[in-house]
Amino acid sequence: MKPRSLLSQSPTTSLKLTTGCETLDACLHGGFPCDSLTEIVAESGCGKTQLCLQLSLCAQLPISNGGLDGSALYLHSEFPFPFRRLHQLSRSFHLSNPSIYADHNDNPCDHVFIQNVHNVDHLFDVMSKIESFVKNSKTRLPLKLIVLDSVAALFRSEFENTPSDLRKRASCFFKISGKLKQLANKFGLAVVITNQVTDFVESSDGLSGLRIGNLRCLYSSGRRVVPALGLAWANCVNSRVFISRSDDSICQERREDDERSGSSYVSRRARRRFDIVFSPYLPASSCEFVITGEGICGVR
């Protein structure tokens, strides 16, 4: 292929999966892309799993509504799985999108396939079967989203901090990301991976404080943090977003359904911040959101 023929070709645009939140979608220029690996980095309790559950449901939306008209495979390594929260979000999603299920005897949870993953070897075994699952699945909605929540949990205790184990660990990183990228490109899937953080500790070589992407430093809950798994894993993903939590909360006054009682209460919700750390198609941007019973809602 000659250079001039490359220039004459129109660029291909992949589908994007809506987050179900207009504020986050605006920050992501439409949502999470297909044919790509997107990593969500955050400390525990910031909303990584909440966002992934919401994405698993939003994948069922028609393409015209920002969805992928497909189902989701949720690879879960953080136990126990939040089934109660998934059902809560599913009921809200069903009420908001009744037309998707009007002609079918099913519900949103029927299109979220959950697979526990116990260790790295188990993950490799599961990934080897995904292609067959995609090709032979007889479900109404084809697989269009893979969630791995979380990758750091798989490496928490399996490898020692020795040169040989670090090389083995890095090799596993590239094998995992390589297989997921292959599946994403072959079947037009969106792949979302969650990662944890560790407290920042200055090292003698300075690599722990190495700037990667748009943000010079990452802070959450008032302390400086860094993404887990280091630089080797950072080179395995296409895009990275960071969710942080602050001590600030949003107060909302709500009235009870019974107007005669005149009673009201104030609900407090922790404020979260969503930042684009690096991406080949997104500029640096950020937004804020809160987590409600119905899911993630942007704060303007």
C-alpha positions, 0 to 999 in steps of 0.5 A: 500500500502506497502512502498516497493511498493511505492519505486518500482513505477516509478514517474509520470511526469505531462505535462508542458505548455510552456511560448512561451519564451525559456529563461523563459522555461529554468528557469522553466525546461520546463514551468508551470506544470499541476496538480498544482497551480502556482502563479505569483507575481508582481507589476502593469505593470511588465507583469503578465497579458502579461504572462498570455495572452501568456500562454492562447495562448500557451496552444493551441500548440500541446503537442509535441511543449510544449503546452497542445493541449487545450483551456484556461479559463481566470477568470479576476478580474482586469478591463477592460480586455485587449482585444486589447492586446489579439488580437495583440498577437493572430495575431502574434501567428496565423502567427507563428503557421498556421498549428494548424488552417489550417483545421479549420475555427477558430482563437486563440481567439476562444479558450480563454474563458473570464469570469469576476469575480467581488467578492469572492462569484462570483468566488465561483459560477463560480468555481462550474460550471467549472467541468460541462463546462469541461465535456460538452464542445463541443469545438474543444480543451478541457479546459487545462488551468485556469488563475485567474488574479488576486486573490488579487483584489477580497479581496481588499475591502471585508474584514476588518482588524479584527480577525473574518474577517481575519479568514473568509478571510483565509477560503476563501483562502483555499476554492479557492485553494482547488477547483482549485487543485481539478480541476487541479488534476481531469482534468490534468489542469495547473492553474496559479494565479496572485497576487499583491504586497504591500510595505514592512512595518516592523510589531511588530511581524516580520511576514511581513518580514518573508522569504518565499522561495529562496529570502530573500527580494523582490525588484521591481522598487527600493523598497522593496515589499511583496506579497499581502494576507500574509502567509495564502495565500502563503500556498495555492499555490504549486509554486511562481514566482516573476517578478520585474521591474528595471529602466534599459532599453534595447536599440535596433536600428531598421530600417524602412522597406523602405531601400531607406529612410535609416531611423532608430529609437531606441526602449527602453524596460524596463528590467524585472527579473523573479525569482523562489521564491519557488517550489517543483520541481525547484531550485532557478534560475532567468532570464531576459526578455522584453515585445515586440509587439509579446510577452515576449522575453528573454534577454541573 
